[in-house]
Amino acid sequence: MNFEALLVEALRFGVTASEFWDMTPRETIAALEAAAWRMRQEQSQMLNMAWHTAALTRARKLPALATLLNRMKGPDKTPLAERRKEFEEMKARMGKATEDGGRRTKRG
């Protein structure tokens, strides 16, 4: 792909021309992939909302808002939350390793 075509794609995804020229090709591709992911997430959310709106309009009795909101609660299973948990576990292991003088220990 030539730079002109890549610039056009970047502009379509919301990357400005100045941002484009400040990025490496690898960073540009990563930015485009991230933008495409955000667009898929947004589309999924809109479809989910449309489906629930249609389902609620067909309900004989509208559930209480608190009931609907309670269904949404629970452990955070987003990829970011999982990465945070992994990071905290890694920090804890690294802290233990430095307390042990940097010796490797067997994992249980």
Phi and psi restraints in degrees (range 20) as a CNS / XPLOR table:
assign (resid 1 and name C) (resid 2 and name N)
       (resid 2 and name CA) (resid 2 and name C) 1.0 -85.0 20.0 2
assign (resid 2 and name N) (resid 2 and name CA)
       (resid 2 and name C) (resid 3 and name N) 1.0 164.9 20.0 2
assign (resid 2 and name C) (resid 3 and name N)
       (resid 3 and name CA) (resid 3 and name C) 1.0 -63.2 20.0 2
assign (resid 3 and name N) (resid 3 and name CA)
       (resid 3 and name C) (resid 4 and name N) 1.0 -35.0 20.0 2
assign (resid 3 and name C) (resid 4 and name N)
       (resid 4 and name CA) (resid 4 and name C) 1.0 -64.6 20.0 2
assign (resid 4 and name N) (resid 4 and name CA)
       (resid 4 and name C) (resid 5 and name N) 1.0 -44.1 20.0 2
assign (resid 4 and name C) (resid 5 and name N)
       (resid 5 and name CA) (resid 5 and name C) 1.0 -66.3 20.0 2
assign (resid 5 and name N) (resid 5 and name CA)
       (resid 5 and name C) (resid 6 and name N) 1.0 -39.4 20.0 2
assign (resid 5 and name C) (resid 6 and name N)
       (resid 6 and name CA) (resid 6 and name C) 1.0 -65.4 20.0 2
assign (resid 6 and name N) (resid 6 and name CA)
       (resid 6 and name C) (resid 7 and name N) 1.0 -38.4 20.0 2
assign (resid 6 and name C) (resid 7 and name N)
       (resid 7 and name CA) (resid 7 and name C) 1.0 -61.9 20.0 2
assign (resid 7 and name N) (resid 7 and name CA)
       (resid 7 and name C) (resid 8 and name N) 1.0 -43.7 20.0 2
assign (resid 7 and name C) (resid 8 and name N)
       (resid 8 and name CA) (resid 8 and name C) 1.0 -60.5 20.0 2
assign (resid 8 and name N) (resid 8 and name CA)
       (resid 8 and name C) (resid 9 and name N) 1.0 -45.0 20.0 2
assign (resid 8 and name C) (resid 9 and name N)
       (resid 9 and name CA) (resid 9 and name C) 1.0 -62.5 20.0 2
assign (resid 9 and name N) (resid 9 and name CA)
       (resid 9 and name C) (resid 10 and name N) 1.0 -42.6 20.0 2
assign (resid 9 and name C) (resid 10 and name N)
       (resid 10 and name CA) (resid 10 and name C) 1.0 -61.4 20.0 2
assign (resid 10 and name N) (resid 10 and name CA)
       (resid 10 and name C) (resid 11 and name N) 1.0 -43.2 20.0 2
assign (resid 10 and name C) (resid 11 and name N)
       (resid 11 and name CA) (resid 11 and name C) 1.0 -62.5 20.0 2
assign (resid 11 and name N) (resid 11 and name CA)
       (resid 11 and name C) (resid 12 and name N) 1.0 -39.0 20.0 2
assign (resid 11 and name C) (resid 12 and name N)
       (resid 12 and name CA) (resid 12 and name C) 1.0 -62.2 20.0 2
assign (resid 12 and name N) (resid 12 and name CA)
       (resid 12 and name C) (resid 13 and name N) 1.0 -32.0 20.0 2
assign (resid 12 and name C) (resid 13 and name N)
       (resid 13 and name CA) (resid 13 and name C) 1.0 -90.2 20.0 2
assign (resid 13 and name N) (resid 13 and name CA)
       (resid 13 and name C) (resid 14 and name N) 1.0 2.2 20.0 2
assign (resid 13 and name C) (resid 14 and name N)
       (resid 14 and name CA) (resid 14 and name C) 1.0 97.7 20.0 2
assign (resid 14 and name N) (resid 14 and name CA)
       (resid 14 and name C) (resid 15 and name N) 1.0 5.6 20.0 2
assign (resid 14 and name C) (resid 15 and name N)
       (resid 15 and name CA) (resid 15 and name C) 1.0 -82.4 20.0 2
assign (resid 15 and name N) (resid 15 and name CA)
       (resid 15 and name C) (resid 16 and name N) 1.0 129.6 20.0 2
assign (resid 15 and name C) (resid 16 and name N)
       (resid 16 and name CA) (resid 16 and name C) 1.0 -75.5 20.0 2
assign (resid 16 and name N) (resid 16 and name CA)
       (resid 16 and name C) (resid 17 and name N) 1.0 161.9 20.0 2
assign (resid 16 and name C) (resid 17 and name N)
       (resid 17 and name CA) (resid 17 and name C) 1.0 -61.8 20.0 2
assign (resid 17 and name N) (resid 17 and name CA)
       (resid 17 and name C) (resid 18 and name N) 1.0 -41.0 20.0 2
assign (resid 17 and name C) (resid 18 and name N)
       (resid 18 and name CA) (resid 18 and name C) 1.0 -66.3 20.0 2
assign (resid 18 and name N) (resid 18 and name CA)
       (resid 18 and name C) (resid 19 and name N) 1.0 -39.0 20.0 2
assign (resid 18 and name C) (resid 19 and name N)
       (resid 19 and name CA) (resid 19 and name C) 1.0 -62.7 20.0 2
assign (resid 19 and name N) (resid 19 and name CA)
       (resid 19 and name C) (resid 20 and name N) 1.0 -42.6 20.0 2
assign (resid 19 and name C) (resid 20 and name N)
       (resid 20 and name CA) (resid 20 and name C) 1.0 -57.5 20.0 2
assign (resid 20 and name N) (resid 20 and name CA)
       (resid 20 and name C) (resid 21 and name N) 1.0 -48.3 20.0 2
assign (resid 20 and name C) (resid 21 and name N)
       (resid 21 and name CA) (resid 21 and name C) 1.0 -73.1 20.0 2
assign (resid 21 and name N) (resid 21 and name CA)
       (resid 21 and name C) (resid 22 and name N) 1.0 -17.1 20.0 2
assign (resid 21 and name C) (resid 22 and name N)
       (resid 22 and name CA) (resid 22 and name C) 1.0 -85.3 20.0 2
assign (resid 22 and name N) (resid 22 and name CA)
       (resid 22 and name C) (resid 23 and name N) 1.0 -11.2 20.0 2
assign (resid 22 and name C) (resid 23 and name N)
       (resid 23 and name CA) (resid 23 and name C) 1.0 -101.0 20.0 2
assign (resid 23 and name N) (resid 23 and name CA)
       (resid 23 and name C) (resid 24 and name N) 1.0 154.8 20.0 2
assign (resid 23 and name C) (resid 24 and name N)
       (resid 24 and name CA) (resid 24 and name C) 1.0 -78.7 20.0 2
assign (resid 24 and name N) (resid 24 and name CA)
       (resid 24 and name C) (resid 25 and name N) 1.0 162.9 20.0 2
assign (resid 24 and name C) (resid 25 and name N)
       (resid 25 and name CA) (resid 25 and name C) 1.0 -56.4 20.0 2
assign (resid 25 and name N) (resid 25 and name CA)
       (resid 25 and name C) (resid 26 and name N) 1.0 -38.3 20.0 2
assign (resid 25 and name C) (resid 26 and name N)
       (resid 26 and name CA) (resid 26 and name C) 1.0 -64.4 20.0 2
assign (resid 26 and name N) (resid 26 and name CA)
       (resid 26 and name C) (resid 27 and name N) 1.0 -42.2 20.0 2
assign (resid 26 and name C) (resid 27 and name N)
       (resid 27 and name CA) (resid 27 and name C) 1.0 -65.0 20.0 2
assign (resid 27 and name N) (resid 27 and name CA)
       (resid 27 and name C) (resid 28 and name N) 1.0 -37.6 20.0 2
assign (resid 27 and name C) (resid 28 and name N)
       (resid 28 and name CA) (resid 28 and name C) 1.0 -63.8 20.0 2
assign (resid 28 and name N) (resid 28 and name CA)
       (resid 28 and name C) (resid 29 and name N) 1.0 -46.3 20.0 2
assign (resid 28 and name C) (resid 29 and name N)
       (resid 29 and name CA) (resid 29 and name C) 1.0 -61.4 20.0 2
assign (resid 29 and name N) (resid 29 and name CA)
       (resid 29 and name C) (resid 30 and name N) 1.0 -42.2 20.0 2
assign (resid 29 and name C) (resid 30 and name N)
       (resid 30 and name CA) (resid 30 and name C) 1.0 -61.8 20.0 2
assign (resid 30 and name N) (resid 30 and name CA)
       (resid 30 and name C) (resid 31 and name N) 1.0 -41.2 20.0 2
assign (resid 30 and name C) (resid 31 and name N)
       (resid 31 and name CA) (resid 31 and name C) 1.0 -64.2 20.0 2
assign (resid 31 and name N) (resid 31 and name CA)
       (resid 31 and name C) (resid 32 and name N) 1.0 -39.5 20.0 2
assign (resid 31 and name C) (resid 32 and name N)
       (resid 32 and name CA) (resid 32 and name C) 1.0 -67.5 20.0 2
assign (resid 32 and name N) (resid 32 and name CA)
       (resid 32 and name C) (resid 33 and name N) 1.0 -41.8 20.0 2
assign (resid 32 and name C) (resid 33 and name N)
       (resid 33 and name CA) (resid 33 and name C) 1.0 -63.6 20.0 2
assign (resid 33 and name N) (resid 33 and name CA)
       (resid 33 and name C) (resid 34 and name N) 1.0 -40.5 20.0 2
assign (resid 33 and name C) (resid 34 and name N)
       (resid 34 and name CA) (resid 34 and name C) 1.0 -65.1 20.0 2
assign (resid 34 and name N) (resid 34 and name CA)
       (resid 34 and name C) (resid 35 and name N) 1.0 -41.5 20.0 2
assign (resid 34 and name C) (resid 35 and name N)
       (resid 35 and name CA) (resid 35 and name C) 1.0 -64.3 20.0 2
assign (resid 35 and name N) (resid 35 and name CA)
       (resid 35 and name C) (resid 36 and name N) 1.0 -41.1 20.0 2
assign (resid 35 and name C) (resid 36 and name N)
       (resid 36 and name CA) (resid 36 and name C) 1.0 -63.9 20.0 2
assign (resid 36 and name N) (resid 36 and name CA)
       (resid 36 and name C) (resid 37 and name N) 1.0 -40.0 20.0 2
assign (resid 36 and name C) (resid 37 and name N)
       (resid 37 and name CA) (resid 37 and name C) 1.0 -62.3 20.0 2
assign (resid 37 and name N) (resid 37 and name CA)
       (resid 37 and name C) (resid 38 and name N) 1.0 -44.9 20.0 2
assign (resid 37 and name C) (resid 38 and name N)
       (resid 38 and name CA) (resid 38 and name C) 1.0 -60.4 20.0 2
assign (resid 38 and name N) (resid 38 and name CA)
       (resid 38 and name C) (resid 39 and name N) 1.0 -40.4 20.0 2
assign (resid 38 and name C) (resid 39 and name N)
       (resid 39 and name CA) (resid 39 and name C) 1.0 -65.5 20.0 2
assign (resid 39 and name N) (resid 39 and name CA)
       (resid 39 and name C) (resid 40 and name N) 1.0 -40.0 20.0 2
assign (resid 39 and name C) (resid 40 and name N)
       (resid 40 and name CA) (resid 40 and name C) 1.0 -64.7 20.0 2
assign (resid 40 and name N) (resid 40 and name CA)
       (resid 40 and name C) (resid 41 and name N) 1.0 -40.8 20.0 2
assign (resid 40 and name C) (resid 41 and name N)
       (resid 41 and name CA) (resid 41 and name C) 1.0 -62.4 20.0 2
assign (resid 41 and name N) (resid 41 and name CA)
       (resid 41 and name C) (resid 42 and name N) 1.0 -43.7 20.0 2
assign (resid 41 and name C) (resid 42 and name N)
       (resid 42 and name CA) (resid 42 and name C) 1.0 -63.4 20.0 2
assign (resid 42 and name N) (resid 42 and name CA)
       (resid 42 and name C) (resid 43 and name N) 1.0 -43.0 20.0 2
assign (resid 42 and name C) (resid 43 and name N)
       (resid 43 and name CA) (resid 43 and name C) 1.0 -63.4 20.0 2
assign (resid 43 and name N) (resid 43 and name CA)
       (resid 43 and name C) (resid 44 and name N) 1.0 -41.3 20.0 2
assign (resid 43 and name C) (resid 44 and name N)
       (resid 44 and name CA) (resid 44 and name C) 1.0 -61.8 20.0 2
assign (resid 44 and name N) (resid 44 and name CA)
       (resid 44 and name C) (resid 45 and name N) 1.0 -42.7 20.0 2
assign (resid 44 and name C) (resid 45 and name N)
       (resid 45 and name CA) (resid 45 and name C) 1.0 -63.7 20.0 2
assign (resid 45 and name N) (resid 45 and name CA)
       (resid 45 and name C) (resid 46 and name N) 1.0 -41.7 20.0 2
assign (resid 45 and name C) (resid 46 and name N)
       (resid 46 and name CA) (resid 46 and name C) 1.0 -65.7 20.0 2
assign (resid 46 and name N) (resid 46 and name CA)
       (resid 46 and name C) (resid 47 and name N) 1.0 -41.1 20.0 2
assign (resid 46 and name C) (resid 47 and name N)
       (resid 47 and name CA) (resid 47 and name C) 1.0 -65.0 20.0 2
assign (resid 47 and name N) (resid 47 and name CA)
       (resid 47 and name C) (resid 48 and name N) 1.0 -39.7 20.0 2
assign (resid 47 and name C) (resid 48 and name N)
       (resid 48 and name CA) (resid 48 and name C) 1.0 -62.1 20.0 2
assign (resid 48 and name N) (resid 48 and name CA)
       (resid 48 and name C) (resid 49 and name N) 1.0 -44.4 20.0 2
assign (resid 48 and name C) (resid 49 and name N)
       (resid 49 and name CA) (resid 49 and name C) 1.0 -64.2 20.0 2
assign (resid 49 and name N) (resid 49 and name CA)
       (resid 49 and name C) (resid 50 and name N) 1.0 -42.8 20.0 2
assign (resid 49 and name C) (resid 50 and name N)
       (resid 50 and name CA) (resid 50 and name C) 1.0 -63.0 20.0 2
assign (resid 50 and name N) (resid 50 and name CA)
       (resid 50 and name C) (resid 51 and name N) 1.0 -42.1 20.0 2
assign (resid 50 and name C) (resid 51 and name N)
       (resid 51 and name CA) (resid 51 and name C) 1.0 -63.7 20.0 2
assign (resid 51 and name N) (resid 51 and name CA)
       (resid 51 and name C) (resid 52 and name N) 1.0 -46.4 20.0 2
assign (resid 51 and name C) (resid 52 and name N)
       (resid 52 and name CA) (resid 52 and name C) 1.0 -66.1 20.0 2
assign (resid 52 and name N) (resid 52 and name CA)
       (resid 52 and name C) (resid 53 and name N) 1.0 -35.9 20.0 2
assign (resid 52 and name C) (resid 53 and name N)
       (resid 53 and name CA) (resid 53 and name C) 1.0 -62.5 20.0 2
assign (resid 53 and name N) (resid 53 and name CA)
       (resid 53 and name C) (resid 54 and name N) 1.0 -46.1 20.0 2
assign (resid 53 and name C) (resid 54 and name N)
       (resid 54 and name CA) (resid 54 and name C) 1.0 -63.6 20.0 2
assign (resid 54 and name N) (resid 54 and name CA)
       (resid 54 and name C) (resid 55 and name N) 1.0 -41.7 20.0 2
assign (resid 54 and name C) (resid 55 and name N)
       (resid 55 and name CA) (resid 55 and name C) 1.0 -65.0 20.0 2
assign (resid 55 and name N) (resid 55 and name CA)
       (resid 55 and name C) (resid 56 and name N) 1.0 -41.2 20.0 2
assign (resid 55 and name C) (resid 56 and name N)
       (resid 56 and name CA) (resid 56 and name C) 1.0 -68.9 20.0 2
assign (resid 56 and name N) (resid 56 and name CA)
       (resid 56 and name C) (resid 57 and name N) 1.0 -30.4 20.0 2
assign (resid 56 and name C) (resid 57 and name N)
       (resid 57 and name CA) (resid 57 and name C) 1.0 -70.1 20.0 2
assign (resid 57 and name N) (resid 57 and name CA)
       (resid 57 and name C) (resid 58 and name N) 1.0 -23.3 20.0 2
assign (resid 57 and name C) (resid 58 and name N)
       (resid 58 and name CA) (resid 58 and name C) 1.0 -90.8 20.0 2
assign (resid 58 and name N) (resid 58 and name CA)
       (resid 58 and name C) (resid 59 and name N) 1.0 -8.6 20.0 2
assign (resid 58 and name C) (resid 59 and name N)
       (resid 59 and name CA) (resid 59 and name C) 1.0 -69.2 20.0 2
assign (resid 59 and name N) (resid 59 and name CA)
       (resid 59 and name C) (resid 60 and name N) 1.0 137.8 20.0 2
assign (resid 59 and name C) (resid 60 and name N)
       (resid 60 and name CA) (resid 60 and name C) 1.0 -69.0 20.0 2
assign (resid 60 and name N) (resid 60 and name CA)
       (resid 60 and name C) (resid 61 and name N) 1.0 -39.5 20.0 2
assign (resid 60 and name C) (resid 61 and name N)
       (resid 61 and name CA) (resid 61 and name C) 1.0 -128.7 20.0 2
assign (resid 61 and name N) (resid 61 and name CA)
       (resid 61 and name C) (resid 62 and name N) 1.0 125.8 20.0 2
assign (resid 61 and name C) (resid 62 and name N)
       (resid 62 and name CA) (resid 62 and name C) 1.0 -72.1 20.0 2
assign (resid 62 and name N) (resid 62 and name CA)
       (resid 62 and name C) (resid 63 and name N) 1.0 124.5 20.0 2
assign (resid 62 and name C) (resid 63 and name N)
       (resid 63 and name CA) (resid 63 and name C) 1.0 -65.7 20.0 2
assign (resid 63 and name N) (resid 63 and name CA)
       (resid 63 and name C) (resid 64 and name N) 1.0 153.7 20.0 2
assign (resid 63 and name C) (resid 64 and name N)
       (resid 64 and name CA) (resid 64 and name C) 1.0 -63.9 20.0 2
assign (resid 64 and name N) (resid 64 and name CA)
       (resid 64 and name C) (resid 65 and name N) 1.0 144.7 20.0 2
assign (resid 64 and name C) (resid 65 and name N)
       (resid 65 and name CA) (resid 65 and name C) 1.0 -58.4 20.0 2
assign (resid 65 and name N) (resid 65 and name CA)
       (resid 65 and name C) (resid 66 and name N) 1.0 -40.2 20.0 2
assign (resid 65 and name C) (resid 66 and name N)
       (resid 66 and name CA) (resid 66 and name C) 1.0 -59.5 20.0 2
assign (resid 66 and name N) (resid 66 and name CA)
       (resid 66 and name C) (resid 67 and name N) 1.0 -37.9 20.0 2
assign (resid 66 and name C) (resid 67 and name N)
       (resid 67 and name CA) (resid 67 and name C) 1.0 -63.6 20.0 2
assign (resid 67 and name N) (resid 67 and name CA)
       (resid 67 and name C) (resid 68 and name N) 1.0 -44.4 20.0 2
assign (resid 67 and name C) (resid 68 and name N)
       (resid 68 and name CA) (resid 68 and name C) 1.0 -65.0 20.0 2
assign (resid 68 and name N) (resid 68 and name CA)
       (resid 68 and name C) (resid 69 and name N) 1.0 -41.4 20.0 2
assign (resid 68 and name C) (resid 69 and name N)
       (resid 69 and name CA) (resid 69 and name C) 1.0 -68.1 20.0 2
assign (resid 69 and name N) (resid 69 and name CA)
       (resid 69 and name C) (resid 70 and name N) 1.0 -35.8 20.0 2
assign (resid 69 and name C) (resid 70 and name N)
       (resid 70 and name CA) (resid 70 and name C) 1.0 -65.3 20.0 2
assign (resid 70 and name N) (resid 70 and name CA)
       (resid 70 and name C) (resid 71 and name N) 1.0 -30.7 20.0 2
assign (resid 70 and name C) (resid 71 and name N)
       (resid 71 and name CA) (resid 71 and name C) 1.0 -65.1 20.0 2
assign (resid 71 and name N) (resid 71 and name CA)
       (resid 71 and name C) (resid 72 and name N) 1.0 -26.9 20.0 2
assign (resid 71 and name C) (resid 72 and name N)
       (resid 72 and name CA) (resid 72 and name C) 1.0 -81.4 20.0 2
assign (resid 72 and name N) (resid 72 and name CA)
       (resid 72 and name C) (resid 73 and name N) 1.0 -19.8 20.0 2
assign (resid 72 and name C) (resid 73 and name N)
       (resid 73 and name CA) (resid 73 and name C) 1.0 -73.5 20.0 2
assign (resid 73 and name N) (resid 73 and name CA)
       (resid 73 and name C) (resid 74 and name N) 1.0 163.6 20.0 2
assign (resid 73 and name C) (resid 74 and name N)
       (resid 74 and name CA) (resid 74 and name C) 1.0 140.2 20.0 2
assign (resid 74 and name N) (resid 74 and name CA)
       (resid 74 and name C) (resid 75 and name N) 1.0 -178.2 20.0 2
assign (resid 74 and name C) (resid 75 and name N)
       (resid 75 and name CA) (resid 75 and name C) 1.0 -63.3 20.0 2
assign (resid 75 and name N) (resid 75 and name CA)
       (resid 75 and name C) (resid 76 and name N) 1.0 141.4 20.0 2
assign (resid 75 and name C) (resid 76 and name N)
       (resid 76 and name CA) (resid 76 and name C) 1.0 -73.4 20.0 2
assign (resid 76 and name N) (resid 76 and name CA)
       (resid 76 and name C) (resid 77 and name N) 1.0 114.7 20.0 2
assign (resid 76 and name C) (resid 77 and name N)
       (resid 77 and name CA) (resid 77 and name C) 1.0 -109.4 20.0 2
assign (resid 77 and name N) (resid 77 and name CA)
       (resid 77 and name C) (resid 78 and name N) 1.0 19.0 20.0 2
assign (resid 77 and name C) (resid 78 and name N)
       (resid 78 and name CA) (resid 78 and name C) 1.0 -70.9 20.0 2
assign (resid 78 and name N) (resid 78 and name CA)
       (resid 78 and name C) (resid 79 and name N) 1.0 153.5 20.0 2
assign (resid 78 and name C) (resid 79 and name N)
       (resid 79 and name CA) (resid 79 and name C) 1.0 -55.1 20.0 2
assign (resid 79 and name N) (resid 79 and name CA)
       (resid 79 and name C) (resid 80 and name N) 1.0 -36.2 20.0 2
assign (resid 79 and name C) (resid 80 and name N)
       (resid 80 and name CA) (resid 80 and name C) 1.0 -64.6 20.0 2
assign (resid 80 and name N) (resid 80 and name CA)
       (resid 80 and name C) (resid 81 and name N) 1.0 -42.0 20.0 2
assign (resid 80 and name C) (resid 81 and name N)
       (resid 81 and name CA) (resid 81 and name C) 1.0 -64.5 20.0 2
assign (resid 81 and name N) (resid 81 and name CA)
       (resid 81 and name C) (resid 82 and name N) 1.0 -39.6 20.0 2
assign (resid 81 and name C) (resid 82 and name N)
       (resid 82 and name CA) (resid 82 and name C) 1.0 -64.6 20.0 2
assign (resid 82 and name N) (resid 82 and name CA)
       (resid 82 and name C) (resid 83 and name N) 1.0 -41.1 20.0 2
assign (resid 82 and name C) (resid 83 and name N)
       (resid 83 and name CA) (resid 83 and name C) 1.0 -64.8 20.0 2
assign (resid 83 and name N) (resid 83 and name CA)
       (resid 83 and name C) (resid 84 and name N) 1.0 -39.4 20.0 2
assign (resid 83 and name C) (resid 84 and name N)
       (resid 84 and name CA) (resid 84 and name C) 1.0 -61.6 20.0 2
assign (resid 84 and name N) (resid 84 and name CA)
       (resid 84 and name C) (resid 85 and name N) 1.0 -44.7 20.0 2
assign (resid 84 and name C) (resid 85 and name N)
       (resid 85 and name CA) (resid 85 and name C) 1.0 -61.6 20.0 2
assign (resid 85 and name N) (resid 85 and name CA)
       (resid 85 and name C) (resid 86 and name N) 1.0 -45.3 20.0 2
assign (resid 85 and name C) (resid 86 and name N)
       (resid 86 and name CA) (resid 86 and name C) 1.0 -60.7 20.0 2
assign (resid 86 and name N) (resid 86 and name CA)
       (resid 86 and name C) (resid 87 and name N) 1.0 -40.8 20.0 2
assign (resid 86 and name C) (resid 87 and name N)
       (resid 87 and name CA) (resid 87 and name C) 1.0 -63.8 20.0 2
assign (resid 87 and name N) (resid 87 and name CA)
       (resid 87 and name C) (resid 88 and name N) 1.0 -44.0 20.0 2
assign (resid 87 and name C) (resid 88 and name N)
       (resid 88 and name CA) (resid 88 and name C) 1.0 -63.8 20.0 2
assign (resid 88 and name N) (resid 88 and name CA)
       (resid 88 and name C) (resid 89 and name N) 1.0 -40.3 20.0 2
assign (resid 88 and name C) (resid 89 and name N)
       (resid 89 and name CA) (resid 89 and name C) 1.0 -63.9 20.0 2
assign (resid 89 and name N) (resid 89 and name CA)
       (resid 89 and name C) (resid 90 and name N) 1.0 -40.8 20.0 2
assign (resid 89 and name C) (resid 90 and name N)
       (resid 90 and name CA) (resid 90 and name C) 1.0 -65.0 20.0 2
assign (resid 90 and name N) (resid 90 and name CA)
       (resid 90 and name C) (resid 91 and name N) 1.0 -42.5 20.0 2
assign (resid 90 and name C) (resid 91 and name N)
       (resid 91 and name CA) (resid 91 and name C) 1.0 -60.9 20.0 2
assign (resid 91 and name N) (resid 91 and name CA)
       (resid 91 and name C) (resid 92 and name N) 1.0 -41.2 20.0 2
assign (resid 91 and name C) (resid 92 and name N)
       (resid 92 and name CA) (resid 92 and name C) 1.0 -64.1 20.0 2
assign (resid 92 and name N) (resid 92 and name CA)
       (resid 92 and name C) (resid 93 and name N) 1.0 -42.2 20.0 2
assign (resid 92 and name C) (resid 93 and name N)
       (resid 93 and name CA) (resid 93 and name C) 1.0 -65.2 20.0 2
assign (resid 93 and name N) (resid 93 and name CA)
       (resid 93 and name C) (resid 94 and name N) 1.0 -40.8 20.0 2
assign (resid 93 and name C) (resid 94 and name N)
       (resid 94 and name CA) (resid 94 and name C) 1.0 -66.0 20.0 2
assign (resid 94 and name N) (resid 94 and name CA)
       (resid 94 and name C) (resid 95 and name N) 1.0 -39.1 20.0 2
assign (resid 94 and name C) (resid 95 and name N)
       (resid 95 and name CA) (resid 95 and name C) 1.0 -63.2 20.0 2
assign (resid 95 and name N) (resid 95 and name CA)
       (resid 95 and name C) (resid 96 and name N) 1.0 -40.6 20.0 2
assign (resid 95 and name C) (resid 96 and name N)
       (resid 96 and name CA) (resid 96 and name C) 1.0 -65.6 20.0 2
assign (resid 96 and name N) (resid 96 and name CA)
       (resid 96 and name C) (resid 97 and name N) 1.0 -39.8 20.0 2
assign (resid 96 and name C) (resid 97 and name N)
       (resid 97 and name CA) (resid 97 and name C) 1.0 -64.1 20.0 2
assign (resid 97 and name N) (resid 97 and name CA)
       (resid 97 and name C) (resid 98 and name N) 1.0 -39.4 20.0 2
assign (resid 97 and name C) (resid 98 and name N)
       (resid 98 and name CA) (resid 98 and name C) 1.0 -71.3 20.0 2
assign (resid 98 and name N) (resid 98 and name CA)
       (resid 98 and name C) (resid 99 and name N) 1.0 -31.9 20.0 2
assign (resid 98 and name C) (resid 99 and name N)
       (resid 99 and name CA) (resid 99 and name C) 1.0 -66.8 20.0 2
assign (resid 99 and name N) (resid 99 and name CA)
       (resid 99 and name C) (resid 100 and name N) 1.0 -31.9 20.0 2
assign (resid 99 and name C) (resid 100 and name N)
       (resid 100 and name CA) (resid 100 and name C) 1.0 -84.6 20.0 2
assign (resid 100 and name N) (resid 100 and name CA)
       (resid 100 and name C) (resid 101 and name N) 1.0 9.2 20.0 2
assign (resid 100 and name C) (resid 101 and name N)
       (resid 101 and name CA) (resid 101 and name C) 1.0 78.1 20.0 2
assign (resid 101 and name N) (resid 101 and name CA)
       (resid 101 and name C) (resid 102 and name N) 1.0 21.5 20.0 2
assign (resid 101 and name C) (resid 102 and name N)
       (resid 102 and name CA) (resid 102 and name C) 1.0 83.0 20.0 2
assign (resid 102 and name N) (resid 102 and name CA)
       (resid 102 and name C) (resid 103 and name N) 1.0 3.4 20.0 2
assign (resid 102 and name C) (resid 103 and name N)
       (resid 103 and name CA) (resid 103 and name C) 1.0 -71.4 20.0 2
assign (resid 103 and name N) (resid 103 and name CA)
       (resid 103 and name C) (resid 104 and name N) 1.0 144.4 20.0 2
assign (resid 103 and name C) (resid 104 and name N)
       (resid 104 and name CA) (resid 104 and name C) 1.0 -79.6 20.0 2
assign (resid 104 and name N) (resid 104 and name CA)
       (resid 104 and name C) (resid 105 and name N) 1.0 140.7 20.0 2
assign (resid 104 and name C) (resid 105 and name N)
       (resid 105 and name CA) (resid 105 and name C) 1.0 -119.8 20.0 2
assign (resid 105 and name N) (resid 105 and name CA)
       (resid 105 and name C) (resid 106 and name N) 1.0 154.2 20.0 2
assign (resid 105 and name C) (resid 106 and name N)
       (resid 106 and name CA) (resid 106 and name C) 1.0 -72.5 20.0 2
assign (resid 106 and name N) (resid 106 and name CA)
       (resid 106 and name C) (resid 107 and name N) 1.0 141.0 20.0 2
assign (resid 106 and name C) (resid 107 and name N)
       (resid 107 and name CA) (resid 107 and name C) 1.0 -87.9 20.0 2
assign (resid 107 and name N) (resid 107 and name CA)
       (resid 107 and name C) (resid 108 and name N) 1.0 142.4 20.0 2
